[in-house]
């Protein structure tokens, strides 16, 4: 549900207005990166993901059928906690299961079980046996895998790509090469599948690029965001 303007407990000074922008932001609720739809206070430069601005008081998740996750504005206790979806630290808003001790970032908790850009369909898995196109490892965090089983991306790896490239994403500069260093690992992995057929390899890279964009959009909290301009360098592996 979307409202044009809301009041929020985390920012009582001013109301937050809904806006859509392709400029990346850091959510002041969960402290994670976001893009696309958000609630913003322009006076204080305060931003919230949609999932952080209008959270559910409690949720269930198909990966944890015995759990009931409660929304919290801060982690319980003094022990550092991490998200069971992406394996990254929890530093702000979260969903917590008291019975099992599991934690989820709000955007991770709301990751779509299926993504599609019209050509590629990707499905969310708790674990997959195939290697990730980014790190080459199996298992690890939740993953998105294409229905053809050629493309697999850890949610954790996508977040690492974004974190390592945050300066460039945030300031819109191409001075740093840190973002571009993510490309060869993806490109070289894809080349191993079709190193005898350049045409097929190029198409494979293009399809993988679409898959990456879909997953990044979902991880950033807005699977409908059109962010080709922002992350184009991430997926230009051809």
C-alpha positions in Angstrom: 0.0 0.0 0.0 1.3 3.4 -0.9 0.4 6.8 0.6 1.6 10.2 -0.8 2.5 11.4 2.7 2.9 9.6 6.0 4.0 10.3 9.6 6.6 7.9 10.9 7.8 7.2 14.5 11.5 7.3 13.4 11.2 10.9 12.2 8.5 12.7 14.2 9.7 16.2 13.2 8.2 16.2 9.7 6.0 14.1 7.5 7.6 12.0 4.9 6.5 12.3 1.2 6.5 9.5 -1.3 8.9 10.0 -4.3 10.5 7.9 -7.0 14.0 8.6 -8.0 16.8 6.6 -9.7 19.3 8.2 -7.4 20.6 5.7 -4.9 20.1 6.4 -1.2 20.9 5.0 2.2 17.8 4.1 4.2 17.8 5.8 7.6 15.7 2.9 9.0 17.5 -0.3 8.1 20.8 1.4 7.1 20.8 -0.5 3.8 21.2 0.9 0.3 18.0 1.7 -1.7 16.8 3.0 -5.0 13.5 3.8 -6.7 10.5 4.2 -4.5 11.0 5.8 -1.0 9.6 8.1 1.6 11.6 11.2 2.1 11.9 14.3 4.3 13.6 16.8 2.0 14.2 19.2 5.0 16.3 16.7 6.8 17.5 14.5 4.0 15.9 11.5 5.7 14.9 8.5 3.5 13.1 5.2 4.1 12.6 2.2 2.0 8.9 1.5 1.3 9.3 -1.7 3.4 10.8 0.3 6.3 8.3 3.2 6.0 5.2 1.0 6.0 6.2 -2.3 7.7 4.0 -5.2 8.6 3.9 -5.7 12.4 4.5 -9.4 11.9 5.2 -11.6 8.9 5.8 -15.3 8.0 8.1 -16.5 5.4 8.0 -19.7 3.2 11.6 -20.5 4.0 10.9 -20.5 7.7 7.5 -22.1 8.1 7.7 -22.4 11.9 8.8 -18.8 12.5 6.8 -15.7 13.2 8.9 -12.5 12.5 8.1 -9.4 14.4 9.1 -5.9 13.1 11.5 -4.1 15.4 13.1 -0.7 15.1 16.3 -2.0 16.7 17.9 -5.4 17.3 17.1 -7.2 20.6 19.9 -7.5 23.1 23.5 -6.4 22.8 24.8 -9.2 20.7 25.6 -8.3 17.0 23.1 -9.8 14.7 23.1 -10.7 11.0 20.4 -11.2 8.3 19.7 -14.8 7.6 18.9 -13.9 3.9 22.0 -12.0 2.9 24.4 -12.7 5.8 25.1 -9.0 6.3 25.0 -7.2 9.6 21.8 -5.9 11.0 22.2 -2.2 11.9 18.7 -0.8 12.0 15.1 -1.9 11.4 14.6 -5.7 11.2 12.2 -8.6 11.4 13.1 -10.9 14.3 11.8 -14.4 15.2 12.0 -14.6 19.0 11.5 -18.4 19.0 14.3 -19.2 16.5 16.5 -16.1 16.8 16.4 -15.6 13.0 16.7 -12.0 11.6 15.8 -10.5 8.3 16.4 -7.0 6.9 13.0 -5.5 5.9 13.9 -5.6 2.2 15.3 -9.1 2.4 12.1 -10.2 4.2 10.1 -8.9 1.3 12.2 -10.2 -1.6 9.9 -11.5 -4.3 9.8 -15.2 -4.6 9.9 -14.8 -8.4 11.2 -12.1 -10.7 10.6 -11.6 -14.4 11.7 -9.0 -16.9 9.7 -10.6 -19.8 12.6 -12.8 -21.0 14.2 -14.3 -17.9 12.3 -15.7 -14.9 14.3 -15.9 -11.6 13.2 -17.8 -8.5 14.3 -17.2 -5.0 15.9 -20.2 -3.2 17.2 -20.6 0.3 20.1 -22.6 -1.0 21.1 -23.9 -4.5 23.6 -26.5 -5.5 24.9 -24.6 -8.5 27.7 -22.0 -8.4 27.1 -18.3 -8.1 28.1 -16.3 -11.2 29.7 -13.6 -9.0 31.7 -15.6 -6.4 31.8 -19.1 -7.9 30.7 -20.6 -4.6 27.7 -22.9 -3.8 25.3 -22.6 -1.0 26.0 -19.5 1.1 23.0 -17.0 1.3 19.7 -17.0 -0.4 20.0 -17.0 -4.2 18.1 -16.1 -7.3 18.3 -18.8 -10.0 16.9 -18.5 -13.5 14.3 -21.1 -14.6 16.8 -22.3 -17.3 19.3 -22.9 -14.4 22.1 -21.0 -16.2 22.2 -17.9 -14.0 22.5 -18.0 -10.2 23.3 -15.0 -8.0 23.6 -14.9 -4.2 21.7 -12.1 -2.6 24.9 -11.6 -0.5 27.0 -11.2 -3.6 24.7 -8.6 -5.1 24.8 -6.6 -1.9 28.6 -6.8 -1.9 28.7 -5.5 -5.5 26.6 -2.5 -4.4 28.5 -1.9 -1.1 31.9 -2.0 -2.9 30.5 0.4 -5.5 28.6 2.7 -3.2 30.7 5.8 -3.7 30.3 5.7 -7.4 26.6 4.9 -7.2 26.0 7.6 -4.7 27.9 10.4 -6.3 27.4 9.4 -9.9 31.0 9.5 -10.9 33.0 7.1 -13.1 36.4 8.1 -11.6 36.7 5.0 -9.5 37.4 1.7 -11.2 36.0 -0.3 -8.3 32.7 -0.8 -9.9 34.2 -1.9 -13.2 36.4 -4.5 -11.5 33.2 -6.5 -10.8 32.7 -7.0 -14.5 35.5 -9.4 -15.4 34.6 -12.0 -12.8 31.0 -12.2 -14.2 32.1 -12.0 -17.8 34.8 -14.6 -17.5 32.5 -17.0 -15.7 30.0 -16.7 -18.6 32.7 -17.2 -21.2 33.5 -20.6 -19.9 30.0 -21.8 -21.0 30.3 -20.6 -24.6 34.0 -20.0 -25.5 33.5 -21.7 -28.9 30.5 -19.6 -30.0 31.0 -15.9 -29.7 27.4 -15.1 -30.8 26.0 -17.4 -28.2 28.4 -16.1 -25.5 27.3 -12.5 -26.2 23.7 -13.4 -25.9 24.4 -15.3 -22.7 26.1 -12.2 -21.3 23.2 -10.0 -22.3 20.7 -12.3 -20.6 22.9 -12.5 -17.5 22.9 -8.7 -17.5 19.1 -8.7 -17.4 19.1 -11.2 -14.6 21.6 -9.0 -12.6 19.5 -5.9 -13.1 16.3 -7.7 -11.9 18.0 -9.0 -8.8 19.7 -5.7 -7.9 16.4 -3.9 -8.2 14.7 -6.4 -5.8 17.6 -6.2 -3.3 17.5 -2.4 -3.3 13.9 -2.6 -2.2 12.1 -1.9 -5.5 11.8 -4.7 -8.0 9.9 -2.5 -10.4 12.7 0.2 -10.6 14.1 1.0 -14.0 17.7 1.4 -13.0 19.6 0.6 -16.2 21.3 4.0 -16.2 22.5 3.7 -12.6 23.9 0.2 -12.8 24.6 0.0 -16.5 28.3 -0.5 -15.9 27.6 -3.4 -13.6 26.0 -5.4 -16.3 27.9 -4.3 -19.5 29.8 -7.5 -19.7 29.7 -7.8 -23.5 
